[in-house]
Amino acid sequence: MITSMFSRNVKQVACLTGSIVSKRSAHGKAYPRVLITGGLGQLGRGLARSLRDNYGSSSVILSDIAKAPQEVLEDGPYIYADILDFQSLQSIVVNHEIDWVVHFSAILSAVGEQNVSQALKVNINGFHNVIEVCRKYNLRLFSPSTIGAFGPETPRNPTPDLTIQRPKTIYGVAKVHMELLGEYYNHRYGLDYRSARFPGVISADTKPGGGTTDYAVHIFHEALRNGKYKCYLRKDTRIPMIYLPDCLRATVELLEAPQKALKSRTYNLSAISFTPEEIADELKKHVPHLEVEYEPDERQLIADSWPEVLDDTDARKDWGWRHEYDLPSMVSAMVQALAPKSQGSFEVEV
């Protein structure tokens, strides 16, 4: 388990972070109260588990706009929270004595291009509500950015933290807006805003959710189900990726990093970069008869505008980021997690 800086007393933590920490304590340890928006998506439930391990179940409140499955309700507090309703957000922060907000609510790249007006509402107006609530109540805010915040004019290999950002999707445009507004609120109001540009996130816990990088999750489900996969990207399309456990650990580490160590408000986060062909070849070590076809669609244009490799030197230097999973270990872990659930009738080597 990641050792929490909140195992120290309140005075030490306040000195290190420069922010207000919850007065609640358990076994003499001070903990923050955390609200996670968009909690039923790919990242929310895993992060809630990690933070609850550190701070206690009652200290982390998961939220979304859908009815939660029973297993979510059994894990810890869950509430309905609409980020488009400012008054509701404000009442949640006050009534639940929230200290930190982790803002995951978003409409992803491919889905956003199909409904631009809704993406604007959720990804921009929703973020305005969240950041303003955090400013008003002096909360720490973590809101992830994305490789989609870059565009075709950006250097692609490697892509530095500070560079040209001209995204060609509404998702990317909204994330650049978020990055700049978070930096402005930090400069103008002293808001403790933190962000990391996530690569494509690979997870065995949730199904693909509409992102351009979701092929790297979908290929496992299809390979284990029927031994075939039709990829919507070219086989040589290299995109930065990260396995979910690494992504969650990075989020916790950045959330807990002493504020004085952070020289930036938004950091590149890198782990592994691969092509559809490379992940297919690695997966064939476990599913030897896997057949893959490549039929690029409109998502290819999105992928071609993104980085191939992220330079995350600053994250590694400022708050000690290190990834643990490479391509072979990630593929092996995904197969082990998904194979028992698959309905395939052919041989799988785990």
ABEGO torsion letter per residue (X at the ends): XBBBAAABBAAAAAAAAGBBBBABBBGGBBBBBBBBBGAABAAAAAAAAAAAAAAEAAABBBBBABBBBAAAAAAEBBBBBBAABAAAAAAAAAAAGBABBBBABBBBAAAAAABAAAAAAAAAAAAAAAAAAAAAAGBBBBBBBBAAABBAABBAOBBBABBBBBBABAAAAAAAAAAAAAAAAAAAAGBBBBBBBBBBBBBAABBBAGBAAAAAAAAAAAAAAAGBBBBABBAABBBBBBBAAAAAAAAAAAAABBAAABABABBBBBBBBBBAAAAAAAAAAABAABBBBBBBBAAAAAAAABBABBBAAAAAAAAGBBBABBAAAAAAAAAAAAAAABABABBBBX
